[in-house]
């Protein structure tokens, strides 16, 4: 009787282990699918705003795979896992790389872009992100500082379009950005050396 109970107990443990492994596989596959779907949707949105800003070209976010650890002979070190290829391991990803091609310039890397162009790429990525899940409010601290007047107007247009779903608090010295604001707060200093806060409701 005791032997039979031990056999049944071992079978229960094996079944529980198999069920656990299957659950890990299913969750890993689901996370991987959702991650890939999210990246696809995000790239579509970012591409849309990149075209609005640059008038063409292409941009894509790519998940970078972490380099495997090597042993003394230079062979990849195998890590212990459940043997499933479907499982999603966050440690496999070392970061996100931005592949960008600016139209009419033949530039295909962030390192070759000017400060203003890098700001525009960041703005395209940012608005692509918030278009998928609009936050209640965002704070921008001089994100338009490196933009010329023409590109500042493009940034201001995006702000105005998104203002219906997100409240923006923007620190800026750019006139084009100020023109689309509903309310301005400014700090000025009088002849007495005392700072004063002024407000103007443009609406």
N, C-alpha and C positions, 0 to 999 in steps of 0.2 A: 504493500500500500504506500509506504513511504517512497519507494522507488518510483511508483507511478506519479505521485504528487511532485516529485522532483522533475520528472520528465515534463509534466504539464506546466510547472513553473518555468522551466527553461524555454518551452515553446512560447509561453506568454511573453517572456522577456525578449525573445527573438522577434515575435510579432510586433511588440512595442517599438523595438529598435528599427524594424523595417518601416513601420508607420511614421516614425519620427524622420527617417531618411527621406521618405516620400514627401512629407510635409515641407522639409527643407528644400527639396527639389522644386516643388510646386511654388513655394514662396519666392525662391530664387528666380525661377522662370518668369513669374508675374512681375517682380521688381525690374528685371531686365527689360521685359516688354514695355512696361510703363515708362521706364527711363528712356528707351529708344523712341517711343511715341512722343514723349515730352520734348526730346531733342529735335525731332522732326518738325513738330508744331512750332517750336521756338525758332528754328532756322527759317521757317516760312515767314513768320512775323518779322524777324530781323531783316530778312531779304526785302520785304515790303518797305520798311522804313529806310533801309539803305538806299533803295532806288529813289525814294522821295527826296532824300538829302543829296545824293551824288548824281542822280539822273541816269543811273545805269550801274554796271559793274556787278560784282557778286561778293557775298560774305557767307561764311559758314562756321559754326562752332563745332569743334571735333574733340571728343573725349580722348585724351592721350593715355595710352597703355603704359603702366609702370614696367620698367625693365626688370626682368627676372634676376634674382640673386644667383651668382655663379660660385661654384666651388673652386678649389685650388687648380683643378684641371680645366676650368673655364666652362664646365657643364652646368646647365640650369639646376638649381636646388629644388627638388620637389617638395611641396608643402603637403601636410596631411589634410585631407578633405574627405568628403563622403563618396568620392568617385564620380560625382555628377558633373557633366559639362554644362548643365542648365543653370546651376546655382550661380547667383550673382554675388560677387565679392567686391565691395566698395574699394578695397585696397588695391584692386587691379588698376584703378584709374588714378593717375598721378596729377591730373589737372585738365583744364579745358584750353585748347588752342584756338585762336581766331585766324582762319584763313580768309584773306581779303584780296580783292582785285579791284583797284580803282580805275574807272573808265578813262580812256584817252591818255593815260599815263603809263600803262603797262606795268604798274607797281603791283607786286604780288606778296607783300609782306608788311607787317606793322612797323618793322624797323626802318623801312624806307619812307614812311609817311612823315609829313610835317606835324608840328604840334597841333595846329588847327584841324588837320585831317584825322589825327588820332582822337581828338575831342569829338568829331563828328561820328566816327566809328563807335565810340563809347556811347554816344547819345542814341544811335540806331539800336545798339544792343540793349540799352536801358529801356527804351520805349517798346522794344519787342517783348521784353520781360514783363513790363507792367501791363501790356495789352492783353496778356494771357490771364493775369490775375491782378486787376487794378487795386492798389492799396487805398485806404481812406485818405492819406495825405503823404506827401514827399517833401523833403527839404533838399534844395540844390544850393550848393555854396560855390558860386562863380564858375559853374561848369561851362559858361559861354565866354570866359575871359580870353581864350585864344582864337575866337571866331571873328572873322571880318563882318562887315555890316550885312552883306548878302546872306551869309550863312547864319548869322544871328537872327535874321528874319525867318529863316526856315525853322530854326529852333523855337522861336516865339510862336510860329504857326502850330507846331506840334503841341506846345504847352496849351494853347487856346483850345485845340481840338480835344485834348485829354481833360481839360478843366471841368467838363460836364460830369466826370466820374471820379476824379481825384483832385483834392485840394493841394496846390503847390505853394510852398514857402520858398522864395527864391532870393538869394543874396546875389546882387548883380550891380554892375556899373554900366551895363549896356542899355542904350536908349531903346533899341528895338524890342528888347525883352520887357522893359518897363511899359511900353506902349500897350501891351496886351494884358497888363495887370488890372485887376479890379480895385486894388487898394495898395497904395505906396506908403512905406514908412522910410523916412530919411533922418540921418543924424547930421546936424550942422553945428558949427561952433561960431558963436558971436564974438564981437570985439572984446568982450569981457573974459574970453577963454573958457566959457562954460558951454558944454555940449547940450543941445536941445534935440528932442525927437519931434519930428513933424510928420503929419499923415495927410494923405490926399486920397479921397475916394473918387476914382475916375468914372465909375458907373453913374 
